[in-house]
Amino acid sequence: MTKKIIISTLLLGSSLLFAEHSKADIKIAHNKHAHAVHWAYSGEGAPKNWGHIDPRFATCSNGVNQSPINLTGFTESELPAITFNYHLTSSDILNNGHAIQANVKNGSSITVDGKTFELKQFHFHNPSENNINNKSFPLEAHFVHASKDGKLAVVAVMFEEGAENKALAELWAKMPQNVGDKNPIDAKNLDALLPKDRDYYRFNGSLTTPPCTEGVRWLVMKKSVTLSAAQIETFKKVMHHQNNRPIQETNARVILK
């Protein structure tokens, strides 16, 4: 099995899917075995049941380093700066039923721990999945990266209600209204999705959706960016439901700052 296949397998079935897998995830409801793999944020497929829906999702229940978490009780550390090599240009935006996801053109990456992780896509959760010192935010963006050897790194950005976010305005204008729809977009004003101050918290976690794979580097920006009340409402109306996994136990993990 090649490294590329390994990466795809890790992301399959979650809102962290690459664009080419999203259609397959959406169409799964038409498969005669759909009942065995369906997951959602409410009802029988709710997060508390994820680990029992399919054997491949067992880590959602028995994992010990699950995400999201409440970031608190920090340990002081000299965290190295993340080297952002972002040329944030979005190619399309899709509604996969679990999140609103923007796929990006090749060429953006981060470097951390001497390892380069290529940016694959970013997507949004309402309300935020992670909390910081018990505080929840109206929106959280996850920038999903993968290294050549199959390791994953997620940069998380919190949004607070305030001034309109111009970068979100570009994306929201093309946001698909229906599950399964995808719109082309050539958004270049995406730097406003990231705070200018790139200081961050760090912890070891997992994907926040099935299969809840662990071993993910979580890099949570300390500073938030803003979005307007109208932008929050637009997202809610399109999603029709909250799409955040509940806070998971921190257990013995150390949260660095």
Secondary structure, DSSP 8 states (H G I E B T S, - for coil): --HHHHHHHHHTTSTT--HHHHHHHHHGGGSTTGGGT---SSGGGSGGGHHHH-GGGTHHHH-SS-S--EE-S-B-------EEE----EEEEEE-SS-EEEEE-TT-EEEETTEEEEEEEEEEESS-SSEETTB--SEEEEEEEE-TTS-EEEEEEEEEESS--HHHHHHHTT--SSTT-EEE------GGGS-S---EEEEEEE-SSTT--EEEEEEEESS-EEE-HHHHHHHHHHH-S---------TT---B-
